[in-house]
Amino acid sequence: IYLVPNRYPQGEYLLLFDPLDGSSNIDVNVSIGTIFSVLKKPDGTAGVSEQDCLQPGAQQVAAGYCVYG
């Protein structure tokens, strides 16, 4: 977890991502990309904890995959 420093405003959402999904397939010329998930930050919590990021998939606000090649 990389937290936004306290000197910056905190948002209402959490972003989880794998920046280079499929990197083990680069040598065989298979597509790679970035996979991401957006979750709503639980109400009533001052900071962000690991538990906040472990929500059920049905609670995702958005998700996607960007293919690079």
URGI-V513754 format. One record per residue. N is the residue number from 0. RES is the residue in one small letter. PSI is psi in whole degrees, 0 to 359 (* if undefined). NEAR is the number of other ideal C-beta (glycine too) atoms within 10 Angstrom. Layout:
n-><N;N>
res-><RES;RES>
psi-><PSI;PSI>
near-><NEAR;NEAR>
This chain:
n-><0;1;2;3;4;5;6;7;8;9;10;11;12;13;14;15;16;17;18;19;20;21;22;23;24;25;26;27;28;29;30;31;32;33;34;35;36;37;38;39;40;41;42;43;44;45;46;47;48;49;50;51;52;53;54;55;56;57;58;59;60;61;62;63;64;65;66;67;68>
res-><i;y;l;v;p;n;r;y;p;q;g;e;y;l;l;l;f;d;p;l;d;g;s;s;n;i;d;v;n;v;s;i;g;t;i;f;s;v;l;k;k;p;d;g;t;a;g;v;s;e;q;d;c;l;q;p;g;a;q;q;v;a;a;g;y;c;v;y;g>
psi-><128;112;144;130;150;340;350;150;144;138;186;358;157;140;123;137;156;106;335;67;132;14;335;350;5;320;344;14;41;149;143;165;193;129;139;160;138;126;151;132;131;140;149;11;133;317;199;134;170;323;327;329;349;48;155;147;332;345;5;142;322;158;156;176;123;118;133;344;*>
near-><9;5;10;10;5;8;5;8;6;12;10;8;10;17;12;15;14;13;9;13;18;16;11;10;11;12;7;6;8;10;12;16;17;15;15;16;18;14;20;13;16;13;6;5;11;5;9;17;11;7;9;15;14;9;16;7;8;5;10;13;11;10;13;11;12;11;10;10;8>
